[in-house]
Amino acid sequence: MKIKAVEKVGTVNKKPRIVQYICFLVCLMLMLVVPIWRDNKIIGIQLRHNPEEEKPETITHTDNGFIINTTEIGKGITGYGGQTPVEITVTDGKITKIKPLKNQETPEFFGAITNSDLLESLDGLTLQEAASKPIDGVSGATFTSKAIIGNIKAGVAFALNNNVDTAEHKAEAERLPVKFYVTIAIILAGGIIPLYLKDKRYRTLQMVLNVLLLGFWGGTFISYSLMTSYLANGITKVVLIPTALMLVAAFIYPFFGKKDYYCLWMCPYGSIQELFGKFVKIKIKMSPGLIKWLDYFRMALWFVLMWLLWTGLWFDWMGYEPFAAFFFTDASAVTLGIAGGFLILSLFIHRPYCRFVCPTGSLFKFAEARF
């Protein structure tokens, strides 16, 4: 990529600042509608009474055992998007099943849990054996798996004592791993260094770090699915700082003339497209007219997808954004196909998904008054 493409980040938006403020506020209000319509709550606050959401019994007796529901005792134990309660079935004194209950984790994070043996790790053990056995987390879903483990431990302790202080389990679930600090370091590097250093070699290094550490290792990015989850349930401590930093780059930097900053310097999927483009020198030449029409297509697609969210007709499209492909063992075949198809295109066209499709990027552009 030519260095002037990087310098484009610093160009000043000529639109009046008041227009940017208005677009930003409209953007926020439009997004707030989605969790209210889909989840009936905002920032964890239930808006209307729902009989299905009444407090469940913590312990339910069966003919030959009992079932522990951790919804209440594990309230303070949260993953990426919110609570991660489980149901523990004990039959004849032994654990026979651990089932995850309804939660606010996005499929890309929770898929790693259901596809692992974490939920079966205590099968056949007595409560005393389960209380003392360490449970391994799941790679790629660190915060979610730690929250699930915290709920399991809290449920087992409740079954043993019929009264448990979950503070210890909550503290364990919220203990920050090395991954958290590395993620913060990479985001800060992308958010600060390019403001002062215009160097193609550093840009390549930042792209590689974004892909390997933010994408595949940390699963840290901004997507419609995650933003909707945060607006519905609030944001937990473990993702507050990295998410806040990325949102500042996406929504606040443009007020200081740094448009597209998150997309150009932090987004893992944007980065991997740019890196793929370095492998092939021959590029498809598109006329200005074609580029203009493709940009119209991107805007029209965004309006249609937002309309589907506002009307409640189709929320699931958010799960098909290619960011989830970084969880390649858990992402759907459709998501992997979309991500792979645009990576192939990126060999011949510079960042095709970012420029002509990305709904998340279109949201950022709308907030910047660029439509």
C-alpha positions as CSV (number, residue, x, y, z in Angstrom):
1,M,0.0,0.0,0.0
2,K,1.3,3.5,-0.9
3,I,2.2,5.7,2.1
4,K,-0.3,8.4,0.9
5,A,-3.1,5.9,1.5
6,V,-2.1,5.9,5.2
7,E,-1.8,9.7,5.3
8,K,-5.4,9.9,4.1
9,V,-6.4,9.0,7.7
10,G,-5.4,12.5,8.7
11,T,-7.4,14.4,6.2
12,V,-9.9,16.8,7.7
13,N,-13.6,16.3,7.1
14,K,-15.0,19.5,5.5
15,K,-18.5,19.1,6.7
16,P,-19.6,21.5,9.5
17,R,-18.9,20.0,12.9
18,I,-22.5,20.4,13.9
19,V,-23.5,17.9,11.1
20,Q,-21.1,15.4,12.6
21,Y,-22.6,15.8,16.0
22,I,-26.1,15.3,14.7
23,C,-25.1,12.3,12.7
24,F,-23.3,10.8,15.7
25,L,-26.4,11.3,17.9
26,V,-28.7,9.9,15.2
27,C,-26.4,6.9,14.8
28,L,-26.5,6.2,18.6
29,M,-30.3,6.5,18.7
30,L,-30.7,4.1,15.7
31,M,-28.5,1.6,17.4
32,L,-30.4,1.9,20.7
33,V,-33.6,0.8,19.0
34,V,-32.1,-2.6,18.2
35,P,-31.6,-4.0,21.7
36,I,-34.8,-2.5,22.9
37,W,-36.7,-4.3,20.1
38,R,-34.8,-7.5,20.2
39,D,-34.0,-8.0,23.9
40,N,-36.5,-5.7,25.6
41,K,-33.8,-4.0,27.6
42,I,-31.1,-1.4,27.5
43,I,-27.8,-1.4,29.4
44,G,-29.1,-4.4,31.5
45,I,-32.3,-2.6,32.5
46,Q,-35.5,-4.6,31.7
47,L,-38.0,-2.3,30.0
48,R,-41.2,-4.3,30.2
49,H,-42.2,-7.2,32.5
50,N,-41.8,-10.6,30.8
51,P,-43.2,-13.6,32.7
52,E,-40.6,-15.8,31.1
53,E,-37.9,-13.7,32.8
54,E,-39.1,-14.3,36.4
55,K,-36.6,-15.6,38.8
56,P,-36.1,-19.3,38.6
57,E,-35.8,-21.6,41.5
58,T,-32.1,-22.1,42.5
59,I,-32.7,-25.7,43.5
60,T,-35.3,-28.0,42.1
61,H,-35.7,-31.5,43.6
62,T,-36.2,-34.5,41.3
63,D,-37.1,-38.2,42.1
64,N,-33.5,-39.2,42.5
65,G,-31.6,-36.0,42.9
66,F,-31.9,-32.3,42.2
67,I,-31.1,-29.5,39.7
68,I,-29.1,-26.4,40.5
69,N,-29.8,-23.2,38.5
70,T,-27.1,-20.6,38.9
71,T,-29.1,-17.6,37.5
72,E,-29.4,-16.0,40.9
73,I,-26.3,-17.2,42.8
74,G,-24.1,-16.4,39.8
75,K,-25.4,-12.9,39.1
76,G,-22.0,-11.2,39.5
77,I,-20.1,-13.7,37.3
78,T,-20.1,-12.4,33.7
79,G,-18.5,-13.1,30.4
80,Y,-18.2,-10.8,27.4
81,G,-21.8,-9.9,27.1
82,G,-23.3,-10.5,30.5
83,Q,-24.4,-13.4,32.7
84,T,-23.6,-17.0,31.8
85,P,-25.8,-19.2,34.0
86,V,-25.8,-22.9,33.9
87,E,-28.0,-25.7,35.1
88,I,-26.3,-28.6,37.0
89,T,-28.2,-31.9,37.3
90,V,-27.2,-34.2,40.1
91,T,-28.5,-37.8,40.1
92,D,-27.8,-40.3,42.8
93,G,-25.2,-38.0,44.3
94,K,-23.2,-37.6,41.0
95,I,-23.2,-34.8,38.4
96,T,-24.9,-36.2,35.3
97,K,-25.3,-33.0,33.2
98,I,-24.2,-29.4,33.0
99,K,-26.3,-27.3,30.6
100,P,-25.8,-23.6,29.7
101,L,-28.9,-21.5,30.1
102,K,-30.0,-18.4,28.1
103,N,-27.2,-15.9,28.0
104,Q,-26.1,-12.7,26.2
105,E,-22.8,-14.1,24.8
106,T,-22.6,-13.8,21.1
107,P,-22.5,-17.1,19.1
108,E,-18.8,-16.5,18.0
109,F,-17.7,-16.5,21.7
110,F,-20.1,-19.2,23.0
111,G,-19.6,-21.6,20.2
112,A,-16.1,-22.5,21.5
113,I,-17.7,-23.5,24.8
114,T,-20.3,-25.8,23.3
115,N,-17.8,-27.5,21.0
116,S,-15.4,-28.2,23.9
117,D,-15.6,-30.7,26.7
118,L,-15.8,-28.1,29.4
119,L,-19.5,-28.8,30.1
120,E,-18.8,-32.5,30.4
121,S,-15.6,-32.2,32.5
122,L,-17.4,-33.0,35.8
123,D,-19.7,-35.7,34.6
124,G,-19.8,-38.7,36.9
125,L,-18.1,-36.9,39.8
126,T,-19.6,-36.4,43.2
127,L,-20.1,-32.9,44.4
128,Q,-17.1,-33.2,46.8
129,E,-14.9,-34.4,43.9
130,A,-16.2,-31.7,41.6
131,A,-15.5,-29.0,44.2
132,S,-11.8,-29.8,44.3
133,K,-11.2,-30.6,40.6
134,P,-9.6,-27.8,38.5
135,I,-11.5,-27.0,35.3
136,D,-9.5,-25.9,32.2
137,G,-10.7,-22.9,30.3
138,V,-11.3,-22.8,26.5
139,S,-8.8,-21.2,24.2
140,G,-10.3,-18.5,22.1
141,A,-13.1,-17.8,24.6
142,T,-11.2,-16.9,27.7
143,F,-13.6,-14.6,29.4
144,T,-16.7,-16.7,28.5
145,S,-15.1,-19.9,29.7
146,K,-13.9,-18.3,32.9
147,A,-17.5,-17.1,33.6
148,I,-19.0,-20.6,32.8
149,I,-16.4,-22.2,35.2
150,G,-17.3,-19.6,37.9
151,N,-21.0,-20.5,37.6
152,I,-20.2,-24.2,37.8
153,K,-18.1,-23.8,40.9
154,A,-20.7,-21.5,42.5
155,G,-23.4,-24.1,41.7
156,V,-21.4,-26.9,43.2
157,A,-20.6,-24.9,46.3
158,F,-24.3,-24.1,46.7
159,A,-25.3,-27.7,46.4
160,L,-22.7,-28.7,49.1
161,N,-23.5,-25.9,51.5
162,N,-27.0,-24.8,50.4
163,N,-25.6,-21.3,50.9
164,V,-22.7,-19.9,49.1
165,D,-20.9,-16.5,48.9
166,T,-20.0,-16.2,45.2
167,A,-17.4,-13.5,45.7
168,E,-14.6,-16.0,45.4
169,H,-15.9,-17.4,42.2
170,K,-16.7,-13.9,40.8
171,A,-13.1,-12.8,41.6
172,E,-11.7,-15.8,39.8
173,A,-13.9,-15.2,36.7
174,E,-12.8,-11.6,36.5
175,R,-9.1,-12.2,37.0
176,L,-7.5,-10.6,33.9
177,P,-5.2,-12.9,31.9
178,V,-2.1,-11.9,29.9
179,K,-4.2,-11.8,26.8
180,F,-6.1,-8.7,28.2
181,Y,-2.9,-6.7,28.7
182,V,-1.4,-7.7,25.3
183,T,-4.7,-6.7,23.6
184,I,-4.6,-3.3,25.3
185,A,-1.0,-2.8,24.2
186,I,-1.8,-3.6,20.5
187,I,-4.8,-1.3,20.5
188,L,-2.9,1.6,22.0
189,A,0.0,1.0,19.5
190,G,-2.5,1.3,16.6
191,G,-4.2,4.3,18.2
192,I,-1.1,6.4,19.0
193,I,2.0,5.4,16.9
194,P,0.5,6.1,13.5
195,L,-0.3,9.6,14.5
196,Y,3.4,10.4,14.7
197,L,5.1,7.7,12.5
198,K,4.3,7.5,8.8
199,D,6.2,4.4,7.8
200,K,5.0,1.5,5.5
201,R,7.1,-1.1,7.4
202,Y,5.4,-0.2,10.7
203,R,2.0,-0.3,9.1
204,T,2.7,-3.9,7.9
205,L,3.8,-4.8,11.5
206,Q,0.6,-3.3,12.9
207,M,-1.5,-5.2,10.4
208,V,0.2,-8.5,11.3
209,L,-0.3,-7.8,15.1
210,N,-4.0,-6.9,14.5
211,V,-4.6,-10.2,12.6
212,L,-2.7,-12.6,14.8
213,L,-3.2,-11.1,18.3
214,L,-6.4,-9.0,18.1
215,G,-8.1,-11.4,15.6
216,F,-7.1,-15.0,16.0
217,W,-5.7,-14.9,19.5
218,G,-7.8,-12.3,21.3
219,G,-11.0,-12.2,19.3
220,T,-11.1,-8.4,19.8
221,F,-13.0,-6.3,17.3
222,I,-16.1,-4.2,16.8
223,S,-19.1,-5.8,15.1
224,Y,-22.9,-5.2,15.0
225,S,-23.4,-8.3,17.1
226,L,-21.1,-7.2,19.9
227,M,-22.3,-3.6,19.9
228,T,-25.9,-4.7,20.2
229,S,-25.0,-7.1,23.0
230,Y,-23.2,-4.3,24.9
231,L,-26.1,-1.9,24.5
232,A,-28.6,-4.5,25.7
233,N,-26.7,-5.9,28.7
234,G,-24.1,-3.3,29.5
235,I,-20.4,-4.0,29.3
236,T,-18.4,-6.1,31.7
237,K,-15.1,-5.1,33.3
238,V,-13.0,-7.5,31.3
239,V,-13.9,-5.9,27.9
240,L,-14.6,-2.4,29.0
241,I,-11.1,-0.9,28.3
242,P,-10.3,-2.6,25.0
243,T,-13.8,-2.0,23.6
244,A,-13.8,1.6,24.8
245,L,-10.5,2.3,23.1
246,M,-11.7,0.8,19.8
247,L,-14.9,2.8,20.0
248,V,-13.0,6.0,20.7
249,A,-11.0,5.3,17.5
250,A,-14.1,4.6,15.5
251,F,-16.4,7.4,16.7
252,I,-14.3,10.1,18.5
253,Y,-11.2,10.3,16.3
254,P,-13.2,11.5,13.3
255,F,-14.2,14.6,15.2
256,F,-10.4,15.5,15.1
257,G,-10.0,14.8,11.4
258,K,-9.0,11.1,11.7
259,K,-11.6,9.5,9.6
260,D,-11.8,5.7,9.1
261,Y,-9.2,5.4,11.8
262,Y,-10.4,2.2,13.5
263,C,-11.0,0.6,10.1
264,L,-7.5,1.4,8.8
265,W,-5.4,0.8,11.9
266,M,-7.2,-1.6,14.3
267,C,-9.8,-3.8,12.5
268,P,-8.4,-7.4,12.2
269,Y,-10.5,-8.3,9.1
270,G,-9.5,-5.1,7.4
271,S,-5.9,-5.8,8.2
272,I,-5.9,-9.3,6.8
273,Q,-7.5,-8.1,3.6
274,E,-4.7,-5.6,3.2
275,L,-2.0,-8.2,3.9
276,F,-3.5,-10.6,1.4
277,G,-3.3,-7.8,-1.2
278,K,0.5,-7.7,-0.8
279,F,0.8,-11.2,-2.3
280,V,-0.4,-10.3,-5.8
281,K,1.0,-7.3,-7.7
282,I,-1.5,-7.4,-10.5
283,K,-4.7,-5.6,-9.5
284,I,-8.1,-5.3,-11.1
285,K,-8.5,-1.7,-12.4
286,M,-11.9,-0.3,-11.6
287,S,-13.3,2.8,-13.3
288,P,-14.3,5.8,-11.1
289,G,-17.9,5.2,-12.2
290,L,-17.9,1.6,-11.0
291,I,-16.3,2.5,-7.7
292,K,-19.0,5.2,-7.3
293,W,-21.8,2.7,-8.0
294,L,-20.3,0.1,-5.6
295,D,-20.2,2.8,-2.9
296,Y,-24.0,3.4,-3.6
297,F,-24.5,-0.3,-3.2
298,R,-22.7,-0.3,0.2
299,M,-24.9,2.6,1.4
300,A,-28.1,1.0,0.1
301,L,-27.2,-2.4,1.7
302,W,-26.6,-0.6,5.0
303,F,-30.0,1.1,4.9
304,V,-31.7,-2.3,4.1
305,L,-29.9,-4.1,6.9
306,M,-30.7,-1.4,9.4
307,W,-34.3,-1.5,8.3
308,L,-34.3,-5.2,9.0
309,L,-33.1,-4.5,12.5
310,W,-35.5,-1.6,13.2
311,T,-38.5,-3.7,12.1
312,G,-37.3,-6.8,13.9
313,L,-37.6,-8.8,10.7
314,W,-34.1,-10.3,10.7
315,F,-31.6,-9.8,13.5
316,D,-29.5,-12.9,12.6
317,W,-27.7,-11.2,9.7
318,M,-25.4,-9.7,12.3
319,G,-24.0,-13.2,12.8
320,Y,-22.8,-13.3,9.2
321,E,-20.3,-10.5,9.4
322,P,-16.9,-12.0,8.6
323,F,-15.3,-10.9,11.9
324,A,-16.7,-14.1,13.5
325,A,-14.5,-16.1,11.1
326,F,-11.6,-15.5,13.4
327,F,-13.3,-18.1,15.5
328,F,-12.9,-20.4,12.6
329,T,-13.6,-23.6,14.5
330,D,-17.0,-22.3,15.6
331,A,-18.1,-19.9,12.9
332,S,-20.8,-21.0,10.5
333,A,-20.1,-22.3,7.0
334,V,-21.8,-19.2,5.6
335,T,-19.6,-16.8,7.6
336,L,-16.5,-18.7,6.7
337,G,-17.5,-18.6,3.0
338,I,-18.1,-14.8,3.1
339,A,-14.8,-14.2,4.9
340,G,-12.9,-16.5,2.6
341,G,-14.5,-15.1,-0.6
342,F,-13.6,-11.5,0.2
343,L,-10.0,-12.6,1.2
344,I,-9.7,-14.1,-2.3
345,L,-11.0,-10.8,-3.8
346,S,-8.6,-8.8,-1.7
347,L,-5.7,-10.4,-3.7
348,F,-6.8,-8.3,-6.7
349,I,-8.9,-5.4,-5.1
350,H,-7.8,-3.3,-2.2
351,R,-9.9,-4.1,0.9
352,P,-13.1,-5.0,-1.1
353,Y,-15.2,-5.9,1.9
354,C,-14.3,-2.7,3.8
355,R,-14.9,-0.4,0.8
356,F,-18.0,-1.9,-0.8
357,V,-19.9,-4.0,1.8
358,C,-19.1,-3.7,5.5
359,P,-22.2,-2.6,7.5
360,T,-20.1,-1.8,10.6
361,G,-17.9,0.4,8.5
362,S,-20.9,2.1,7.0
363,L,-22.2,2.8,10.5
364,F,-19.0,4.5,11.3
365,K,-19.2,6.6,8.1
366,F,-22.7,7.6,8.9
367,A,-21.5,8.8,12.3
368,E,-18.8,10.8,10.5
369,A,-21.5,12.4,8.3
370,R,-20.0,10.7,5.2
371,F,-22.9,9.3,3.3
